[in-house]
């Protein structure tokens, strides 16, 4: 036999006369085909997991190159597939398997999915309510509730040339000023629209915090455009809104449609009562606002 004839390419399985299945049965292991059947997948997937370092064969025949798997490795396969169903990257799956921290990671992923589902449910309810407002012809009392609003003791900031885009900045500035002055205020605040027409970039606005006591008679040094005043008890039509602020303009447009349709005479500028402090981090669908129309 020549030296050339004695050389063997180890990457090419030898013809030993034994099939992959016979070799597997002799060792108590499963061939890749049988293992794939147990896992209800394909040999190609098993080979891919091997290449990614996720599921190494229990044994590789050095003569044939056949891969052999233990039946209990099916649990490992299912664990990998389970984490993939949570859209966990393969590199992270490998890390979890190596460090045996997958349970903690999955727990966090479950919490994340739960939050996502809850957020989608909130958005669904929000869009349903908007659809109902915009595409149904309702009676006035089906749109608004009649309420008495106030009286309030207010700490106010007046903006002469305001922007709708900066509303939350004005609200936060007002709260910072109240905190500096050590005022006791509620979580609710009020935005009064002094211009009745639509002016997104140049409008007069009054921002007010509802005080827990009357500060108007106390000698408090206030910065320019800040002041105290009293808001009297007022009868009003009130629409309760919960959701994204970006739709306020469209909602107001629709509410004024009903006010015009039923010839309601307003006795003052409309205003919003925000039920939550803007500093509190919430889902955008959790912020509640009362849209108030004095009558």
Protein Blocks (a to p, Z undefined) as FASTA:
>chain_A
ZZklmpccfkbccdehpafklmmmmnopacfklmmmmnopafklmmmmmmnopaccfbdc
fklopacddfklmmmmmmmmmmmmnopafklmmmmmmnopmmmmmmmmmmmmmmmmmmmm
mmmmmmmmmmmmmmcccdfklmpccddedjddddddddfbbcfklmmmmmmmmmmmmmmn
opacdfbdcdddfbfbdcfklccdddddddfbdfklpccdddehiacddddddddddddd
edjfklmmmmmmmmmmmmmmnopacfbdcddddfbdfklccdfklpccdddddZZ
